[in-house]
Amino acid sequence: METKTAAPLPLDKTPRERGLRVVAIGGGTGLSTLLKGLKLFALTPAELMAAPPAAPVIRDLCAVVTVSDDGGSSGRLRKELNMLPPGDIRNCIVALSEDEALLSQLFQHRFNKGSGLEGHSFGNLFLAALTSITHDFSEAVRLSSEILVTRGHIHPATTSNIELEALMEDGTRVRGETNITASKVRIHELFLVPPDVNPLPQTLDAIARADMISIGPGSLFTSLIPNLLVHGIADAIVDSPATKVYICNLMTQANESLGLTAADHIRALNRHAGQQIFDYALINRTPVSDELKTKYALEGACQIVADLDAIEALGVIPVLGDYLEEEGVARHNTARVASDLMQLGSQPLGESKARSGVKP
């Protein structure tokens, strides 16, 4: 991890304060990938007592997940059962589960045949069944997390049935996440329909008590911004004393962020939140291989430009790291991202910003 100052990142929590309270906000595969890394630092109370004094640890981990998906298995269950889309939630439950072997495989198992079953994952059906029994999607998520023994809490961004609507740069409006991502026109502004929906009280409480809040990685307009449009979440983030970190995507994304730089991503998040959010931005510095560059170029995508001066002009400290992993696609190295997040969350925020020449 590299900042402009190359300052040390002290771990100075007292024993009474051992462990960070971390809130990770997002959706899609980006959030679940991040949670796999953060889970390694999330300890039980007994493990906290036994951990070495200088070890960076998480005492409370909370994921806030967007619930606007209207495609695939989630979209079908949403339409047929009038429930919230379970797919992103399911991925987060599996990512945080104690046992990523059998139970996780079961939750991720997708039926490839069967009338009415084909295309559905078992985890989605499990959440649908629990929602039917409890009449409460958030309670179904809580119970599922208990069954898989997750190392954290998972909350939907809202329990209201929402749709996304995008105002495009040509003035047209597109309704629905699937239609928005399929559009060839650049997105100008995103809205929730209905617009004034509330988060769970537990989400606002977790944000208020957090030591660190992360947003990203994930699709800018369909995974990250929808969380900030839920009434009260953006204000709660800004009012929280936590260190706020944006985890920048590795590549631009067709129909979401083509041509956008790292600073453009931060501007879009700030604009939809109606205020400045971040203290830091984790930016990958590892170049993409020529082979993968060619593959992404076929859909018009490329590696996101790290315009560090523009990021600093927004009052955000860029943190550079080797976060790229290539597995046929570009993926974040979750262990490195999580490790750097833990270091940022453990250092005094005001002192760090003063050293970097940015007013806290």
C-alpha positions as CSV (number, residue, x, y, z in Angstrom):
1,M,0.0,0.0,0.0
2,E,1.4,3.4,-0.9
3,T,0.2,6.9,0.0
4,K,1.7,10.1,-1.1
5,T,3.3,10.6,2.3
6,A,4.4,7.0,2.8
7,A,3.6,7.6,6.5
8,P,3.6,4.7,9.0
9,L,0.1,3.3,9.8
10,P,0.2,2.7,13.6
11,L,-2.1,0.2,15.3
12,D,-2.8,2.0,18.5
13,K,-6.1,0.6,19.8
14,T,-6.1,0.0,23.5
15,P,-7.2,-3.4,24.8
16,R,-10.6,-2.0,25.9
17,E,-11.1,-0.8,22.3
18,R,-9.7,-3.9,20.6
19,G,-11.1,-4.5,17.2
20,L,-12.7,-2.3,14.5
21,R,-16.3,-1.9,13.7
22,V,-16.5,-2.2,9.9
23,V,-19.4,-1.5,7.6
24,A,-18.9,-2.6,3.9
25,I,-21.5,-1.1,1.5
26,G,-22.1,-2.3,-2.1
27,G,-23.5,-5.2,-4.1
28,G,-22.8,-7.7,-6.8
29,T,-19.6,-9.8,-6.9
30,G,-17.5,-6.9,-5.7
31,L,-18.9,-6.8,-2.2
32,S,-18.9,-10.6,-1.7
33,T,-15.3,-10.7,-2.9
34,L,-14.3,-8.0,-0.4
35,L,-16.1,-9.8,2.5
36,K,-14.1,-12.9,1.9
37,G,-11.0,-10.9,2.8
38,L,-12.5,-9.0,5.7
39,K,-13.8,-12.2,7.2
40,L,-10.2,-13.3,7.9
41,F,-9.9,-10.4,10.4
42,A,-13.4,-10.8,12.0
43,L,-13.0,-12.6,15.3
44,T,-15.4,-13.9,18.0
45,P,-15.1,-12.3,21.5
46,A,-13.1,-15.3,22.7
47,E,-10.7,-15.0,19.7
48,L,-10.3,-11.3,20.3
49,M,-9.1,-12.0,23.9
50,A,-6.5,-14.5,22.5
51,A,-5.3,-12.4,19.6
52,P,-1.8,-10.8,19.7
53,P,-2.1,-7.2,21.0
54,A,-0.7,-5.6,17.8
55,A,-2.9,-7.7,15.4
56,P,-5.4,-5.8,13.3
57,V,-8.8,-7.3,14.0
58,I,-12.5,-6.7,13.4
59,R,-14.9,-6.9,16.4
60,D,-18.0,-6.3,14.4
61,L,-18.5,-6.6,10.6
62,C,-21.6,-5.5,8.8
63,A,-22.5,-5.6,5.1
64,V,-25.1,-3.3,3.6
65,V,-26.3,-4.7,0.3
66,T,-28.2,-3.2,-2.6
67,V,-31.6,-4.9,-3.5
68,S,-32.4,-3.5,-6.9
69,D,-31.6,-6.6,-9.1
70,D,-34.4,-7.6,-11.4
71,G,-32.7,-10.2,-13.6
72,G,-32.0,-13.9,-13.5
73,S,-33.2,-16.1,-10.6
74,S,-33.5,-13.0,-8.3
75,G,-35.7,-11.2,-10.8
76,R,-38.0,-14.3,-11.3
77,L,-38.5,-14.7,-7.5
78,R,-39.1,-11.0,-7.1
79,K,-41.8,-11.0,-9.7
80,E,-43.4,-14.3,-8.8
81,L,-43.3,-14.1,-5.0
82,N,-43.3,-10.3,-4.5
83,M,-40.1,-10.5,-2.5
84,L,-36.8,-8.6,-2.5
85,P,-34.1,-10.0,-4.8
86,P,-32.0,-12.5,-2.8
87,G,-29.0,-13.0,-5.1
88,D,-26.5,-10.4,-3.9
89,I,-27.5,-11.1,-0.3
90,R,-27.0,-14.9,-0.8
91,N,-23.4,-14.3,-2.2
92,C,-22.6,-12.2,0.9
93,I,-23.9,-14.9,3.3
94,V,-21.7,-17.4,1.6
95,A,-18.7,-15.1,1.6
96,L,-19.0,-14.6,5.3
97,S,-19.9,-18.2,6.2
98,E,-17.7,-20.1,8.6
99,D,-17.7,-23.1,6.4
100,E,-17.1,-22.4,2.7
101,A,-17.3,-26.0,1.8
102,L,-20.5,-28.1,1.8
103,L,-23.0,-25.6,3.1
104,S,-21.7,-22.8,0.9
105,Q,-21.7,-25.1,-2.1
106,L,-25.3,-26.0,-1.3
107,F,-26.3,-22.3,-1.2
108,Q,-24.6,-21.6,-4.5
109,H,-25.9,-24.7,-6.2
110,R,-27.9,-23.7,-9.3
111,F,-30.4,-26.1,-10.9
112,N,-29.7,-26.7,-14.6
113,K,-33.0,-28.5,-15.3
114,G,-36.4,-28.9,-14.0
115,S,-39.6,-27.1,-14.8
116,G,-39.7,-24.0,-12.6
117,L,-36.4,-24.9,-11.0
118,E,-34.0,-24.4,-13.9
119,G,-31.8,-21.3,-13.3
120,H,-32.6,-20.9,-9.6
121,S,-29.9,-21.3,-7.0
122,F,-30.7,-23.2,-3.8
123,G,-29.7,-20.3,-1.6
124,N,-32.2,-18.0,-3.4
125,L,-35.0,-20.6,-2.9
126,F,-33.9,-21.0,0.8
127,L,-34.2,-17.3,1.4
128,A,-37.5,-17.2,-0.4
129,A,-38.8,-20.0,1.8
130,L,-37.7,-18.3,5.0
131,T,-39.2,-15.0,3.8
132,S,-42.5,-16.8,3.3
133,I,-42.3,-18.4,6.8
134,T,-41.2,-15.2,8.7
135,H,-43.0,-12.6,6.4
136,D,-39.9,-10.5,6.9
137,F,-37.0,-10.6,4.4
138,S,-34.5,-9.1,6.8
139,E,-35.3,-11.7,9.4
140,A,-34.9,-14.4,6.7
141,V,-31.4,-13.0,6.0
142,R,-30.6,-13.0,9.7
143,L,-31.7,-16.6,10.1
144,S,-29.8,-17.7,7.0
145,S,-26.7,-16.1,8.4
146,E,-27.1,-18.0,11.7
147,I,-27.5,-21.3,9.8
148,L,-24.3,-20.7,7.9
149,V,-22.5,-19.2,10.9
150,T,-21.4,-16.0,9.2
151,R,-18.7,-13.8,10.6
152,G,-20.7,-10.7,10.3
153,H,-24.2,-9.2,9.9
154,I,-25.9,-8.6,6.6
155,H,-28.6,-6.0,6.0
156,P,-30.4,-5.2,2.8
157,A,-30.1,-1.5,2.0
158,T,-33.9,-1.2,2.4
159,T,-36.7,-3.7,2.8
160,S,-38.9,-1.6,0.4
161,N,-39.6,-3.0,-3.1
162,I,-37.6,-0.6,-5.3
163,E,-36.7,-0.2,-8.9
164,L,-33.9,1.8,-10.5
165,E,-34.6,4.5,-13.0
166,A,-31.8,6.3,-15.0
167,L,-31.8,9.6,-16.7
168,M,-29.6,9.1,-19.7
169,E,-27.3,11.8,-21.3
170,D,-29.7,12.0,-24.3
171,G,-32.6,12.9,-22.0
172,T,-34.4,9.6,-22.1
173,R,-35.3,7.6,-19.0
174,V,-34.8,3.9,-18.6
175,R,-36.5,1.9,-15.9
176,G,-35.2,-1.3,-14.3
177,E,-31.6,-2.5,-13.6
178,T,-31.5,-5.0,-16.5
179,N,-32.7,-2.4,-19.0
180,I,-30.2,0.2,-17.6
181,T,-27.2,-2.1,-17.9
182,A,-28.3,-3.0,-21.4
183,S,-28.6,0.6,-22.6
184,K,-25.9,1.9,-24.9
185,V,-26.3,5.5,-23.7
186,R,-24.3,7.0,-20.8
187,I,-26.1,7.3,-17.5
188,H,-26.4,10.9,-16.2
189,E,-28.3,10.4,-13.0
190,L,-29.9,7.5,-11.1
191,F,-33.1,7.5,-9.1
192,L,-35.0,5.0,-6.8
193,V,-38.6,4.3,-7.5
194,P,-40.3,5.0,-5.1
195,P,-37.8,7.7,-4.1
196,D,-38.3,8.0,-0.4
197,V,-37.5,4.6,1.1
198,N,-35.9,3.9,4.5
199,P,-33.1,1.7,5.6
200,L,-33.3,-0.7,8.6
201,P,-32.6,1.0,11.9
202,Q,-29.8,-1.6,12.4
203,T,-28.0,-0.2,9.3
204,L,-28.0,3.3,10.6
205,D,-26.8,2.2,14.0
206,A,-24.0,0.2,12.5
207,I,-22.9,3.2,10.4
208,A,-23.0,5.5,13.4
209,R,-20.9,3.2,15.5
210,A,-18.4,2.3,12.7
211,D,-14.7,2.8,12.8
212,M,-14.4,2.3,9.1
213,I,-16.9,2.4,6.2
214,S,-16.0,1.1,2.8
215,I,-18.0,1.5,-0.5
216,G,-17.1,-0.7,-3.4
217,P,-15.8,-2.3,-5.5
218,G,-18.8,-2.9,-7.7
219,S,-20.9,-1.5,-10.6
220,L,-21.0,2.2,-10.1
221,F,-24.6,2.8,-10.9
222,T,-26.3,-0.5,-10.2
223,S,-24.4,-1.8,-7.1
224,L,-23.0,1.3,-5.3
225,I,-25.1,4.4,-5.9
226,P,-28.5,2.7,-5.1
227,N,-27.3,2.3,-1.5
228,L,-26.6,6.1,-1.2
229,L,-30.1,6.9,-2.5
230,V,-31.9,5.2,0.4
231,H,-33.2,7.9,2.7
232,G,-30.7,8.6,5.5
233,I,-27.8,6.4,4.5
234,A,-25.7,9.1,2.9
235,D,-26.2,11.5,5.8
236,A,-25.4,8.7,8.3
237,I,-22.1,8.0,6.5
238,V,-21.1,11.6,6.5
239,D,-22.1,12.1,10.1
240,S,-20.3,8.9,11.3
241,P,-16.8,9.5,12.8
242,A,-15.6,6.4,10.8
243,T,-12.8,6.5,8.2
244,K,-14.5,6.4,4.8
245,V,-12.8,4.5,2.0
246,Y,-13.8,4.1,-1.7
247,I,-12.4,0.9,-3.3
248,C,-12.1,1.7,-6.9
249,N,-13.0,-0.7,-9.7
250,L,-10.2,-2.2,-11.8
251,M,-11.8,-1.8,-15.2
252,T,-14.4,0.4,-16.8
253,Q,-17.7,-1.4,-17.3
254,A,-19.9,-1.4,-20.4
255,N,-23.0,0.7,-20.1
256,E,-22.0,1.9,-16.6
257,S,-18.7,3.6,-16.5
258,L,-17.0,3.6,-20.0
259,G,-14.6,6.5,-20.2
260,L,-14.8,7.4,-16.5
261,T,-11.6,7.8,-14.5
262,A,-11.2,7.0,-10.8
263,A,-12.0,10.6,-9.9
264,D,-15.1,10.5,-12.0
265,H,-16.3,7.5,-10.0
266,I,-15.9,9.5,-6.8
267,R,-17.6,12.5,-8.2
268,A,-20.6,10.4,-9.3
269,L,-20.9,8.9,-5.8
270,N,-20.6,12.3,-4.1
271,R,-23.1,13.9,-6.5
272,H,-25.8,11.2,-5.8
273,A,-25.1,11.4,-2.1
274,G,-25.4,15.2,-2.2
275,Q,-22.1,15.7,-0.3
276,Q,-18.5,14.7,0.0
277,I,-18.1,11.2,1.4
278,F,-14.6,9.8,1.3
279,D,-11.3,10.2,3.2
280,Y,-9.3,7.6,1.1
281,A,-9.6,5.8,-2.2
282,L,-7.9,2.4,-2.7
283,I,-6.5,2.5,-6.3
284,N,-4.9,-0.4,-8.1
285,R,-1.4,0.3,-9.6
286,T,-0.8,-3.1,-11.3
287,P,-1.1,-2.9,-15.1
288,V,-3.4,-5.3,-16.8
289,S,-1.8,-7.9,-19.1
290,D,-1.9,-7.3,-22.9
291,E,-4.1,-10.5,-23.2
292,L,-6.7,-9.3,-20.8
293,K,-6.5,-5.7,-22.2
294,T,-7.4,-7.1,-25.6
295,K,-10.3,-9.1,-24.1
296,Y,-11.8,-6.1,-22.4
297,A,-11.3,-3.9,-25.4
298,L,-13.7,-6.0,-27.4
299,E,-16.5,-4.6,-25.2
300,G,-15.0,-1.1,-25.2
301,A,-13.7,-1.4,-21.6
302,C,-10.2,-0.6,-20.3
303,Q,-8.3,-0.2,-17.2
304,I,-9.6,2.7,-15.1
305,V,-7.3,5.7,-15.2
306,A,-5.9,6.6,-11.8
307,D,-5.9,10.4,-12.0
308,L,-4.4,10.9,-8.6
309,D,-4.2,14.8,-8.8
310,A,-7.9,15.0,-9.5
311,I,-8.6,12.6,-6.6
312,E,-6.6,14.7,-4.2
313,A,-8.4,17.8,-5.5
314,L,-11.6,16.2,-4.2
315,G,-10.1,16.1,-0.7
316,V,-9.5,12.3,-1.0
317,I,-6.1,10.6,-0.3
318,P,-5.2,8.1,-2.9
319,V,-3.8,4.8,-1.6
320,L,-2.0,2.8,-4.3
321,G,-1.7,-1.0,-4.1
322,D,-1.2,-4.1,-6.2
323,Y,-4.8,-5.2,-6.1
324,L,-5.2,-6.8,-9.5
325,E,-5.6,-10.6,-9.9
326,E,-6.2,-12.1,-13.3
327,E,-8.3,-15.2,-13.6
328,G,-9.6,-14.8,-17.1
329,V,-11.1,-11.6,-15.9
330,A,-9.8,-8.8,-13.6
331,R,-10.5,-9.4,-10.0
332,H,-9.4,-7.7,-6.8
333,N,-6.9,-9.5,-4.6
334,T,-9.2,-9.6,-1.6
335,A,-6.5,-10.3,0.9
336,R,-4.4,-7.3,0.0
337,V,-7.4,-5.0,-0.2
338,A,-8.7,-6.2,3.2
339,S,-5.2,-5.8,4.8
340,D,-4.8,-2.2,3.5
341,L,-8.3,-1.4,4.7
342,M,-7.4,-2.7,8.2
343,Q,-4.4,-0.5,8.3
344,L,-6.3,2.6,7.2
345,G,-9.0,1.9,9.8
346,S,-6.4,1.5,12.6
347,Q,-4.6,4.8,12.1
348,P,-5.6,8.2,13.5
349,L,-7.6,9.8,10.6
350,G,-7.0,13.5,11.5
351,E,-3.3,13.0,12.0
352,S,-2.9,11.2,8.7
353,K,-4.8,13.9,6.8
354,A,-2.7,16.6,8.4
355,R,0.5,14.8,7.3
356,S,-0.9,14.5,3.8
357,G,-1.6,18.3,3.6
358,V,-5.3,17.7,3.4
359,K,-7.5,19.3,6.0
360,P,-9.3,16.8,8.2
